[in-house]
Amino acid sequence: MTEYAEWSDAEPAVAPASGAVTPADAADAARLVAFGLQPKLQPARDQEYADLLRRYREDPPFARLADAVATGLGLIVLEVSPRAGMAVTAAEDSVFAVRMGDYARRTSADGGDRFLHGLAHLAVAVMAFPRPEDLADDGYIGRVTVNGVDAFVRQTCHRLEERAAEQGENTDPASDAPGLETAWRIWARRSATGATKDARRLAGSTTGIVAKAVTFLTESGFLQRTGDDNGGTYRTTARYQLQVRDLAGSAALAELLELGVVPVTDGTPTLLPADSGDDLDLVADAGLPFHST
C-alpha cells in the first residue's frame, strides 16, 4: 500500500513487503532466534519478544529471514506462536546440540549408565503423552512423577522379561550388551532408591536417574515442577510437546507405546499387555532430547 512506500531511518525497522533486507532486519531476526534459545522465557512476560513474534507472523519476509538465521545456526524451527514462543531444536551438527556424553557430564552420570539415563528420558516422554491424540492436542498438558516413571519402566521390564521367557530367549544378557531392551533388564536389577543413613535416594538409583532426567528437562524449559509428591511432580510445557512430536516417529518411542500404555493424567503408570505380534527391537538413543555421541 502507498502509505508504506516511504521509510526513514527514524522509523521502526520493519521490512517492507518487498525490498532489500536491512542490517536492522537481520539484527531483529537474530534477536528473535536468541529469544528462542532461552526456553524458560515466556513471550507474555517480555514485550520485545512478543513484538518480534507478532512481526514473524505478520511479515513473511521477516519470517523467512528469521528461519534462515536459525538454519544457519543449525537449528530447526518447530513452531513460532504465542504459546511456545520461537521453539527451536538443534540439528545433530549444530553447536547447540546437547549430546549424551555432555548430558552425562552435566549430571555426573556414570558412563556405563548412559542407556539407563536415555531410557529415563524415553519413559518420561511416553508417560507425558501416552496417546497420539494427546500429542496432537495443543491444549493437552501431560503430568509425570519421578516414582511413576520408575514404576512404569519396571512394569515395562517385567513385560519384556515375560515375553522373552515365552519365546525362549535369554532373560539375563551381559550387562555391557547394547540396546535399550538390555537397559530395561539392568534397570530392574538396580535399586529404586538405594540406601543412605539420612534416607536420601542415591544418584545411581533408578529414581535418582529419573530425577536427573526431569531436572534436566525442567532446566531446559520442557517441564515445570508442580510439587514434591511421589518423588517430585511435573507438568509439560508447549515446548516439550513440540519436542516429543518431532521425535514421535523414532523407533524406541513407537515400540514403547506399542507395549500398551493407557491414558494417564496424574503421573501414575498403567501398563496393558501388548499384542503378541509386536516387535520389540529398539534403537539405542532414539527418541531423546539430545544426540548420541
N, C-alpha and C positions, 0 to 999 in steps of 0.2 A: 504494500500500500504506500501511497506517496508520502504520507506523514512520517514514514520511517526512511525516506530516501536520503536524508542528510544526517551525518553523525559528526560530532566534535569530540575532541579529547576530554572535554569536561563532562561528557555524558557517560552513563554507566556502560561498561564494556559488555555489550550484548551483541552476539554475532548476528548480522543480517541474514535474511533468508538465503541470499547468495552473495558471494564476495570472498575476499581473502581472509584467512584466519589471522587474527592479530596475536601478538605476544600476550596480551591480557586474556584473550580467549584460552590460549594454551595454559596459562597460569591458573585460570579458573577450573579448567578441566582436570589439571593435575591436583588442584586443591580438593576437588570432589573425590578423586581416587584416594587421596590421602585420608579423607574422612572415612572412606570405605575400609581402609586398613585399620581403623580404630573400632573394633567390633562392639565395644561396650557403649559407644557414643550413640545417643538417640537423637534422630533428626528433630523430634518435638522439643528437645532441650537446647538446640543450637540453631539460631536463626540463620546464620550463614549457610549451614549445611542444608537446612530446609529450602532456602532460596535456590541453592545450586541444584537440588533435586528437582525443584519445580522447573528450573530452566532446562534441565535434561529432558524432562517430559514434554515441554512445550516447544523446544528449539531443536529440531532434528540435526542440523549441522553441529551444534554443540554436543549432542548426544553421541554422534559419530566420532567427534574429536575425543571425548572422554573415553569411549570404548577403545579407541586407538592408543591412548595413553596407557590404559590398563593392559592391553595386549602387549605393548612394548615392554612392560614390566613383568611379563609372564603371568598375568592374572586373567582369570576367566570371570566375566560378569554374570552372576546368577540371576540377579533381579535388581531393579532400581525402583524403589517405591517408598512411600511414607512409612510403611510398617517395618521394612527391613533396611532402609537406607540404601546405600550402594553396596550390595552384598557381593563380595568377590571371593574367589577361592584361587589358590596358587596352582599353576600348572607344575608338572613334575620338574621342569628345568628352571623354574623361577627361583630367584634369590630369596623369595618369601616362603618357599616351600618348607614345611616342617617335616623332617624325616624321623623315622623310627629311632635311629641312633641318637638324634638330638633330643627326642622326647625322653628316651631312657636316661640320658644325662641330666635333663631338667628335673626328672622325678627321682633321681638317684636309684633307678631301677637296675637290677642285676641283668647283665646282657643275656644270660640264659633264660630270663623270664620274659623276653620280648613278645613271644607268642601269647603269653598269658595277658599281657597288657593290651595287645591287639584284640584279643578275644573280649576283654572287658569293654573296649570301645564298641565293638560289634554288637555285643549284647545290649548296651545302653541304647544304641540306635534302634534295635528291633523292639525293645520294650517301650521306647518313646513313641514309636509309630508302628504298631503291630499290624495294621491293615492298610492296604493300598488307599482306601478312601480317607484314612486319617492323614496320610502323607499328601494327598491331593487337596485337602480342605485347608485353605489359608487361615481359617478361624480355629483350627484344632490346636489344642495345647496338650502336649504329652507330659506325663509325670513319671518319674522314676525315683527309686530309693536305692541306697547302697546295698542294704541287706536283700532287697528284692532282686536286684541284678545278680547278686551272688547266688541266691536260691534258684533263679532261673537257669543260670549256667549249670548248676549242679543237677537240676532236673533234666536239662538237655543232655548232659553227660550220661546220666543214668539211662536215658532213652537210647543213646548211641551204643552204650555197652550192651543193652538188651538186644539190639538189632545185630550187633557183631556176634553175640553168642548164638543167636538164632541161625546166623549164616555160617557158623563155624569158624569165624575169623579170630585172629589173635586179639585178646582183650587187654593185653599188658605189653604194649610196644616199648621199645627202648626210649628212655626219657629224652634222648637227643634226636629222635626221629622227627623229620619235618612235617608240617601240616597242622591246621587248626584242630583237626579231629584228635590228634595226639595231645594238643594243648588242653582240650576238654578233659581228657583222661588224667593228665597231670594235675589239672585243676581239682578234680575230685579227690586226689590224694593229698592236696595241700590243705593245711588247717584254715578254717574260715576266719579266725580272729587271732590265732597264736595265743601266747600266754606271757604276760608280764606281771610283775609284782603289783603294779598300780592299775591293772586291768585294762591297759591301753592295747589297742589292736596293733599287731606288728605290721610294718610296712610291706613285708613279703607275704603276709597272709592274703587270702583271696579278697576279703573285704577291704584290706589295705590297698590292694591293687585297684579295686573298683573306685575307692575313694580318691586315688590319684587321678584316675581317668576323669571322674566327674569334676574334680578341682581344675584340671587342665581345660575341660570344656567350659567351665564357668569363667575362667580367666580369659578364654578365647571368645566370650560373648555368645556361646552356644546354649548354655544353661543358666538358670538363675536359682540360687539356693532359696528355699522357702521354709525350711525348718530342720530340726535335729532328730526327728523320729526315724526309727529304722535305719540308723547309721547316717542319716542325712537325706533330706527330701529335696527334689529339684523339679523345675518345670522347664520346658523347652522354649526357645525363642524362635522368631521367624527365620533368623539366620541358620539355626540348626536344622530346621525343616528343609530349607533350601539345600543345605549341605547334604542331608540324607537323600533328598530327591536326586541330587546329582550322582549319588553313589548307589541308587536303588537297583541298578542293573548289575551290580557286582555279584560274582558267583557266591561268595560267602554269605552275603546278606540274603540273597534269594534262597539258598539252601537252608539257612537257619529258619527263615519264615515258613518253609515247607514242612518243618517239623511239627507245625500245628499250634502256633501261638494264637491265643484268643484275645479279644479286646480287653485292655486294662485301662483303668482311669486313675488308680491311686498308687501305682508303683508296685503292686502285688503281682508276682509271677503266676501264670497259669499255663500249663502245657497239655495239649491233647495229642493222642497218638497220631503219627503221620501215616499216610498211605504206604503200603508195603513196597510200592514201586519207586519210591523216592530215591534219588541218587545222592549220596552224602559226601561225595568227593568235593573238598573245599579248597579254595585258593588262598594260600597264605597272604596275609596283609591286605586282602581285598576288603573294601567297604570301610576304610579307616579315614579319619580326617587328616591324615598325613601320608607321606610317600615312603616306600621301602628304601632301604639304604642302597 
